Amino acid sequence: MDLSEEQKFGALKLRYNDHVELLRSMTKLDVQIFIGYITLQLGLGAWLATNRPEDPFARFGILLIDIVLAVIASKLLYNDYLRRKEVVSIIKNINEALGYDKSGIYLDDKPINVPTVTRPWWKWFLYGIISGVVGIVMVLFGKV
């Protein structure tokens, strides 16, 4: 099936808009996962600070649940990070197909797009999650 130039442009535009919206929703989801996790950590930490169980098995049980939640949140955020890289690559390919990376197509002396650097924030989410677990360990097993 041969497409006209107008149809090709329309297809690229549709794909671009879909993937930009996907990036927006992924960013919102990442922030919601992280905020939900940190909120849970703060609530648990506050509760433990005033109601810490004396039984060591109960403490380890709470810690185990907390670690499982941390692993799940970390895995969700990491998978989103990997998918984000795919989506960004697709958007870059669309930009290249439209000539946004070449000088002289839209502007005489420079391309519309500038070279980009990946700035993943997954590791910063991970640092927050690890800090939350360390905080719970300190509250659970620290001296009263």
Backbone as a chain_set.jsonl record, in Angstrom:
{"seq": "MDLSEEQKFGALKLRYNDHVELLRSMTKLDVQIFIGYITLQLGLGAWLATNRPEDPFARFGILLIDIVLAVIASKLLYNDYLRRKEVVSIIKNINEALGYDKSGIYLDDKPINVPTVTRPWWKWFLYGIISGVVGIVMVLFGKV", "coords": {"N": [[0.84, -1.17, 0.0], [0.754, 2.046, -1.0], [1.403, 5.196, 0.331], [0.388, 8.587, 0.278], [2.292, 11.683, 0.513], [0.986, 13.377, 2.27], [-0.586, 11.568, 3.731], [1.426, 10.069, 4.941], [2.608, 12.047, 6.559], [0.415, 12.59, 8.211], [0.164, 10.125, 9.506], [2.606, 10.014, 10.897], [2.293, 12.256, 12.544], [0.071, 11.477, 14.094], [1.14, 9.25, 15.422], [3.217, 10.506, 16.811], [1.782, 12.288, 18.512], [0.374, 10.404, 20.057], [2.489, 9.125, 21.412], [3.703, 11.196, 22.814], [1.648, 11.848, 24.575], [1.568, 9.425, 25.922], [4.052, 9.513, 27.239], [3.528, 11.644, 28.985], [1.484, 10.542, 30.593], [2.863, 8.404, 31.685], [4.791, 9.708, 33.213], [3.145, 10.961, 35.086], [2.085, 8.676, 36.328], [4.436, 7.54, 37.422], [5.128, 9.493, 39.343], [2.85, 9.345, 40.958], [3.044, 6.707, 41.93], [5.431, 6.906, 43.41], [4.83, 8.968, 45.266], [2.658, 7.777, 46.583], [3.961, 5.569, 47.744], [5.856, 6.853, 49.445], [4.103, 8.264, 51.103], [2.822, 6.144, 52.389], [5.061, 5.111, 53.731], [5.676, 7.241, 55.47], [3.351, 7.335, 57.027], [3.373, 4.746, 58.177], [5.824, 4.875, 59.536], [5.289, 6.943, 61.381], [3.228, 5.779, 62.857], [4.579, 3.539, 63.89], [6.444, 4.821, 65.474], [5.023, 5.49, 67.709], [3.669, 3.216, 68.431], [5.279, 0.89, 68.497], [5.788, -2.544, 68.029], [6.59, -4.947, 70.561], [7.311, -7.57, 70.237], [9.793, -9.376, 68.557], [9.341, -10.91, 66.254], [7.057, -9.792, 65.177], [8.056, -7.295, 64.528], [9.929, -8.01, 62.545], [8.143, -9.057, 60.717], [6.653, -6.784, 59.961], [8.75, -5.356, 58.82], [9.368, -7.088, 56.695], [7.027, -6.914, 55.127], [7.219, -4.208, 54.49], [9.591, -4.182, 52.975], [8.812, -5.78, 50.811], [6.823, -4.123, 49.674], [8.51, -2.007, 48.949], [10.152, -3.236, 47.042], [8.261, -3.891, 45.076], [7.308, -1.308, 44.35], [9.728, -0.247, 43.403], [10.252, -1.957, 41.236], [8.037, -1.453, 39.559], [8.555, 1.251, 38.929], [11.048, 0.966, 37.678], [10.425, -0.635, 35.449], [8.776, 1.17, 34.115], [10.692, 3.089, 33.542], [12.284, 1.691, 31.661], [10.386, 1.338, 29.611], [9.876, 3.994, 29.039], [12.292, 4.759, 27.827], [12.021, 3.383, 25.396], [9.78, 4.68, 24.289], [10.726, 7.309, 24.038], [12.726, 6.86, 22.149], [11.157, 6.167, 19.939], [9.822, 8.608, 19.522], [12.042, 10.204, 18.885], [12.791, 8.964, 16.487], [10.578, 9.613, 14.894], [10.852, 12.395, 14.846], [13.246, 12.523, 13.428], [12.416, 11.42, 10.988], [10.75, 13.439, 10.128], [12.562, 15.352, 9.609], [13.506, 17.07, 11.54], [15.973, 17.019, 12.722], [17.846, 17.905, 10.978], [19.822, 20.409, 9.449], [18.757, 23.25, 7.532], [16.298, 22.364, 6.546], [14.003, 23.309, 7.897], [14.98, 25.561, 9.213], [17.529, 27.806, 8.229], [20.253, 27.71, 9.16], [20.441, 25.858, 11.206], [19.27, 22.853, 12.881], [15.875, 22.113, 13.972], [15.559, 20.509, 16.26], [17.666, 20.032, 19.066], [20.669, 18.324, 20.096], [20.086, 15.777, 22.504], [20.294, 14.739, 25.954], [19.986, 11.887, 27.922], [18.184, 11.914, 30.89], [17.599, 10.138, 33.267], [15.33, 9.626, 35.968], [14.808, 7.541, 37.52], [16.678, 6.399, 39.274], [16.719, 8.283, 41.316], [14.195, 8.065, 42.392], [14.544, 5.489, 43.384], [16.515, 5.946, 45.346], [14.963, 7.392, 47.173], [13.104, 5.419, 47.89], [14.767, 3.477, 49.079], [15.736, 5.011, 51.196], [13.36, 5.293, 52.624], [12.892, 2.644, 53.475], [15.168, 2.271, 55.089], [14.62, 4.188, 57.037], [12.305, 3.06, 58.242], [13.45, 0.724, 59.275], [15.137, 1.889, 61.168], [13.25, 3.014, 62.908], [11.876, 0.729, 63.726], [13.865, -0.892, 64.952], [15.505, 0.726, 66.418], [16.77, 2.317, 69.423], [14.601, 3.079, 72.108]], "CA": [[0.0, 0.0, 0.0], [1.511, 3.287, -1.099], [0.767, 6.346, 0.979], [0.789, 9.909, -0.198], [3.078, 12.43, 1.495], [0.047, 13.882, 3.277], [-0.949, 10.441, 4.588], [2.606, 9.749, 5.751], [2.708, 13.085, 7.579], [-0.683, 12.37, 9.156], [0.492, 8.95, 10.32], [3.673, 10.404, 11.825], [1.718, 13.186, 13.517], [-0.757, 10.683, 14.996], [2.045, 8.448, 16.251], [3.906, 11.451, 17.689], [0.843, 12.737, 19.55], [0.117, 9.267, 20.948], [3.631, 8.841, 22.27], [3.878, 12.315, 23.741], [0.637, 11.658, 25.625], [2.014, 8.278, 26.715], [5.096, 10.006, 28.143], [2.878, 12.435, 30.047], [0.778, 9.656, 31.529], [3.868, 7.618, 32.4], [5.372, 10.595, 34.225], [2.136, 11.105, 36.144], [2.026, 7.404, 37.045], [5.657, 7.42, 38.23], [5.017, 10.386, 40.494], [1.811, 8.807, 41.836], [3.599, 5.522, 42.616], [6.406, 7.349, 44.401], [4.133, 9.697, 46.334], [1.909, 6.785, 47.355], [4.896, 4.795, 48.547], [6.405, 7.706, 50.506], [3.012, 8.531, 52.042], [2.687, 4.921, 53.18], [6.218, 5.034, 54.618], [5.538, 8.243, 56.524], [2.275, 6.88, 57.919], [3.857, 3.592, 58.928], [6.864, 5.349, 60.457], [4.649, 7.695, 62.468], [2.515, 4.815, 63.696], [5.57, 2.728, 64.604], [7.124, 5.641, 66.476], [4.206, 5.536, 68.929], [3.088, 1.893, 68.704], [6.212, -0.139, 68.035], [5.559, -3.832, 68.689], [7.706, -5.468, 71.359], [7.663, -8.891, 69.716], [10.728, -9.262, 67.433], [8.76, -11.502, 65.048], [6.149, -8.788, 64.617], [8.91, -6.278, 63.9], [10.446, -8.555, 61.282], [7.008, -9.173, 59.803], [6.396, -5.442, 59.419], [9.872, -5.051, 57.935], [9.218, -7.896, 55.485], [5.964, -6.279, 54.327], [7.757, -2.948, 53.985], [10.56, -4.491, 51.912], [8.043, -6.242, 49.643], [6.256, -2.924, 49.059], [9.607, -1.256, 48.334], [10.564, -3.965, 45.835], [7.197, -3.731, 44.076], [7.355, 0.083, 43.87], [10.958, -0.112, 42.618], [10.092, -2.689, 39.971], [7.112, -0.687, 38.723], [9.252, 2.439, 38.445], [12.104, 0.548, 36.757], [9.787, -1.039, 34.192], [8.36, 2.405, 33.456], [11.925, 3.687, 33.026], [12.64, 0.974, 30.436], [9.382, 1.663, 28.592], [10.087, 5.401, 28.687], [13.385, 4.793, 26.858], [11.468, 2.951, 24.111], [8.894, 5.736, 23.793], [11.571, 8.428, 23.619], [13.365, 6.45, 20.889], [10.146, 6.277, 18.885], [9.631, 10.04, 19.26], [13.235, 10.672, 18.173], [12.701, 8.46, 15.114], [9.57, 10.431, 14.2], [11.49, 13.689, 14.604], [14.223, 12.342, 12.347], [11.66, 11.227, 9.745], [10.209, 14.742, 9.736], [13.676, 16.229, 9.279], [13.754, 18.048, 12.598], [17.362, 16.924, 13.161], [18.719, 18.324, 9.873], [19.886, 21.845, 9.142], [18.342, 23.644, 6.199], [14.955, 21.932, 6.164], [13.064, 24.294, 8.446], [15.786, 26.74, 9.511], [18.669, 27.818, 7.317], [21.569, 27.428, 9.72], [20.45, 24.887, 12.307], [18.067, 22.012, 12.955], [14.911, 22.486, 15.015], [15.911, 19.763, 17.474], [19.042, 20.059, 19.543], [21.039, 17.023, 20.664], [19.562, 15.603, 23.857], [20.966, 13.844, 26.884], [19.014, 11.184, 28.757], [18.267, 12.266, 32.303], [16.646, 9.277, 33.97], [15.155, 9.932, 37.389], [14.478, 6.299, 38.218], [17.597, 6.182, 40.401], [16.342, 9.184, 42.408], [13.069, 7.387, 43.042], [15.113, 4.369, 44.122], [17.136, 6.489, 46.558], [13.868, 7.707, 48.094], [12.541, 4.162, 48.391], [15.759, 2.899, 50.0], [15.716, 5.84, 52.409], [12.145, 4.941, 53.364], [13.109, 1.357, 54.156], [16.141, 2.504, 56.165], [13.901, 4.889, 58.103], [11.446, 2.103, 58.945], [14.353, -0.131, 60.072], [15.585, 2.667, 62.335], [12.14, 3.144, 63.85], [11.554, -0.601, 64.255], [14.913, -1.542, 65.737], [16.297, 1.708, 67.157], [16.51, 2.399, 70.867], [13.484, 3.947, 72.479]], "C": [[0.891, 1.241, 0.0], [0.717, 4.427, -0.48], [1.264, 7.634, 0.346], [1.612, 10.594, 0.889], [2.19, 12.957, 2.623], [-0.366, 12.771, 4.248], [0.219, 10.044, 5.493], [2.765, 10.764, 6.888], [1.631, 12.901, 8.642], [-0.405, 11.189, 10.076], [1.58, 9.284, 11.339], [3.141, 11.326, 12.916], [0.878, 12.429, 14.554], [0.115, 9.883, 15.96], [2.775, 9.337, 17.266], [2.991, 11.878, 18.836], [0.542, 11.626, 20.546], [1.268, 9.048, 21.92], [3.962, 9.992, 23.221], [2.875, 12.192, 24.889], [1.007, 10.476, 26.521], [3.109, 8.701, 27.69], [4.504, 10.809, 29.298], [2.21, 11.528, 31.074], [1.757, 8.796, 32.318], [4.522, 8.451, 33.507], [4.416, 10.755, 35.394], [2.059, 9.829, 36.981], [3.251, 7.222, 37.934], [5.562, 8.259, 39.497], [3.966, 9.858, 41.474], [2.306, 7.584, 42.601], [4.538, 5.971, 43.726], [5.736, 8.071, 45.563], [3.33, 8.737, 47.206], [2.817, 5.978, 48.267], [5.429, 5.629, 49.721], [5.33, 8.035, 51.547], [2.8, 7.333, 52.965], [3.845, 4.797, 54.178], [6.103, 6.016, 55.784], [4.456, 7.842, 57.527], [2.716, 5.717, 58.787], [4.906, 4.013, 59.955], [6.276, 6.093, 61.641], [3.923, 6.744, 63.412], [3.502, 3.994, 64.518], [6.286, 3.519, 65.694], [6.343, 5.676, 67.78], [3.664, 4.173, 69.324], [4.007, 0.752, 68.276], [5.963, -1.453, 68.77], [6.814, -4.298, 69.439], [8.206, -6.805, 70.82], [8.594, -8.753, 68.516], [10.169, -9.856, 66.132], [7.782, -10.53, 64.381], [6.947, -7.689, 63.912], [9.449, -6.767, 62.558], [9.332, -8.726, 60.258], [6.669, -7.837, 59.155], [7.508, -5.054, 58.443], [9.763, -5.823, 56.622], [8.153, -7.296, 54.563], [6.483, -4.984, 53.707], [8.743, -3.186, 52.844], [9.844, -4.965, 50.654], [7.414, -5.046, 48.922], [7.331, -2.105, 48.345], [10.059, -1.923, 47.034], [9.521, -3.793, 44.729], [7.218, -2.312, 43.493], [8.586, 0.289, 42.985], [10.825, -0.786, 41.26], [9.134, -1.965, 39.03], [7.806, 0.528, 38.116], [10.354, 2.071, 37.452], [11.519, 0.114, 35.413], [9.304, 0.179, 33.415], [9.561, 3.129, 32.855], [12.329, 3.019, 31.709], [11.664, 1.312, 29.308], [9.546, 3.102, 28.121], [11.211, 5.524, 27.654], [12.894, 4.38, 25.471], [10.621, 4.063, 23.488], [9.702, 6.929, 23.292], [12.275, 8.084, 22.302], [12.396, 6.554, 19.723], [9.928, 7.745, 18.516], [10.835, 10.604, 18.501], [13.232, 10.195, 16.725], [11.697, 9.268, 14.295], [10.159, 11.799, 13.87], [12.499, 13.609, 13.466], [13.508, 12.181, 11.002], [11.091, 12.541, 9.232], [11.309, 15.751, 9.412], [14.004, 17.255, 10.331], [15.207, 18.061, 13.07], [18.345, 17.44, 12.112], [18.659, 19.836, 9.676], [19.353, 22.086, 7.733], [16.958, 23.204, 5.778], [13.922, 22.948, 6.627], [13.748, 25.627, 8.752], [17.044, 26.677, 8.645], [19.959, 27.293, 7.943], [21.607, 26.384, 10.833], [19.198, 24.024, 12.258], [17.115, 22.526, 14.032], [15.271, 21.793, 16.328], [17.382, 19.934, 17.798], [19.39, 18.661, 20.054], [20.566, 16.931, 22.121], [20.416, 14.627, 24.658], [19.877, 13.187, 27.724], [19.258, 11.543, 30.211], [17.274, 11.406, 33.083], [16.544, 9.643, 35.447], [14.776, 8.691, 38.176], [15.385, 6.098, 39.426], [17.251, 7.088, 41.579], [15.116, 8.651, 43.14], [13.598, 6.242, 43.913], [15.793, 4.841, 45.409], [16.077, 6.832, 47.607], [13.27, 6.457, 48.707], [13.489, 3.517, 49.391], [15.79, 3.697, 51.303], [14.494, 5.546, 53.268], [12.31, 3.641, 54.127], [14.093, 1.529, 55.307], [15.471, 3.22, 57.339], [13.016, 3.954, 58.906], [12.301, 1.169, 59.81], [14.806, 0.624, 61.322], [14.482, 2.803, 63.374], [11.84, 1.794, 64.498], [12.6, -1.103, 65.245], [15.815, -0.563, 66.5], [15.946, 1.683, 68.644], [15.402, 3.392, 71.123], [13.928, 4.981, 73.472]], "O": [[1.689, 1.44, 0.916], [-0.475, 4.593, -0.737], [2.419, 7.74, -0.065], [1.632, 10.152, 2.038], [2.595, 12.978, 3.785], [-0.483, 13.008, 5.45], [0.023, 9.724, 6.665], [3.023, 10.391, 8.033], [1.9, 13.038, 9.835], [-0.696, 11.237, 11.271], [1.491, 8.888, 12.501], [3.504, 11.184, 14.084], [0.963, 12.71, 15.749], [-0.143, 9.847, 17.163], [2.93, 8.967, 18.429], [3.389, 11.831, 20.0], [0.464, 11.876, 21.749], [1.049, 8.815, 23.108], [4.453, 9.759, 24.325], [3.228, 12.411, 26.048], [0.789, 10.517, 27.732], [3.093, 8.289, 28.85], [4.927, 10.669, 30.446], [2.358, 11.728, 32.279], [1.515, 8.49, 33.485], [4.773, 7.951, 34.604], [4.824, 10.694, 36.553], [1.977, 9.896, 38.207], [3.122, 6.795, 39.082], [5.879, 7.789, 40.589], [4.168, 9.917, 42.687], [2.019, 7.438, 43.789], [4.457, 5.478, 44.852], [6.051, 7.804, 46.722], [3.323, 8.867, 48.43], [2.485, 5.733, 49.427], [5.448, 5.16, 50.858], [5.62, 8.078, 52.743], [2.62, 7.492, 54.173], [3.635, 4.423, 55.332], [6.391, 5.675, 56.93], [4.634, 7.996, 58.736], [2.463, 5.702, 59.992], [4.879, 3.565, 61.101], [6.71, 5.901, 62.777], [4.001, 6.895, 64.631], [3.286, 3.775, 65.71], [6.686, 2.959, 66.714], [6.928, 5.871, 68.846], [3.236, 3.998, 70.465], [3.535, -0.252, 67.743], [5.931, -1.477, 70.0], [7.941, -4.067, 69.001], [9.388, -7.126, 70.938], [8.239, -8.085, 67.546], [10.478, -9.374, 65.043], [7.702, -10.467, 63.154], [6.565, -7.217, 62.842], [9.43, -6.04, 61.565], [9.559, -8.558, 59.06], [6.426, -7.765, 57.95], [7.246, -4.496, 57.377], [10.036, -5.274, 55.555], [8.364, -7.188, 53.356], [6.218, -4.698, 52.539], [8.725, -2.46, 51.85], [10.229, -4.592, 49.545], [7.466, -4.966, 47.694], [7.091, -1.572, 47.262], [10.317, -1.243, 46.042], [9.876, -3.573, 43.571], [7.152, -2.141, 42.276], [8.496, 0.928, 41.937], [11.246, -0.23, 40.246], [9.395, -1.876, 37.83], [7.66, 0.8, 36.925], [10.571, 2.797, 36.482], [12.058, 0.457, 34.36], [9.411, 0.216, 32.189], [9.458, 3.717, 31.778], [12.676, 3.705, 30.748], [12.082, 1.546, 28.174], [9.375, 3.395, 26.937], [11.098, 6.305, 26.709], [13.31, 4.967, 24.472], [10.74, 4.346, 22.296], [9.395, 7.493, 22.242], [12.401, 8.945, 21.431], [12.777, 6.985, 18.634], [9.859, 8.087, 17.336], [10.665, 11.397, 17.574], [13.629, 10.94, 15.829], [11.947, 9.571, 13.128], [9.992, 12.304, 12.761], [12.591, 14.518, 12.641], [13.942, 12.741, 9.995], [10.967, 12.732, 8.022], [11.024, 16.872, 8.989], [14.712, 18.222, 10.05], [15.632, 19.002, 13.74], [19.555, 17.415, 12.338], [17.594, 20.45, 9.731], [19.481, 21.233, 6.854], [16.479, 23.639, 4.731], [13.075, 23.391, 5.851], [13.158, 26.691, 8.569], [17.554, 25.591, 8.368], [20.679, 26.515, 7.317], [22.677, 26.06, 11.347], [18.189, 24.411, 11.669], [17.52, 23.292, 14.906], [15.284, 22.425, 17.385], [18.231, 19.974, 16.907], [18.495, 17.894, 20.408], [20.644, 17.906, 22.868], [21.151, 13.809, 24.105], [18.953, 13.857, 28.183], [20.385, 11.485, 30.702], [16.227, 11.894, 33.51], [17.549, 9.935, 36.095], [14.46, 8.775, 39.363], [14.922, 5.676, 40.486], [17.467, 6.704, 42.729], [15.011, 8.772, 44.361], [13.147, 6.055, 45.043], [15.658, 4.198, 46.45], [16.278, 6.588, 48.796], [12.962, 6.428, 49.898], [13.053, 3.056, 50.446], [15.862, 3.118, 52.387], [14.579, 5.548, 54.496], [11.915, 3.541, 55.288], [13.873, 0.987, 56.39], [15.728, 2.894, 58.498], [12.979, 4.046, 60.133], [11.93, 0.856, 60.94], [14.851, 0.052, 62.411], [14.738, 2.719, 64.575], [11.578, 1.731, 65.7], [12.248, -1.682, 66.273], [16.775, -0.978, 67.15], [14.944, 1.094, 69.052], [15.283, 4.411, 70.443], [13.123, 5.806, 73.905]]}, "num_chains": 1, "name": "protein.A"}
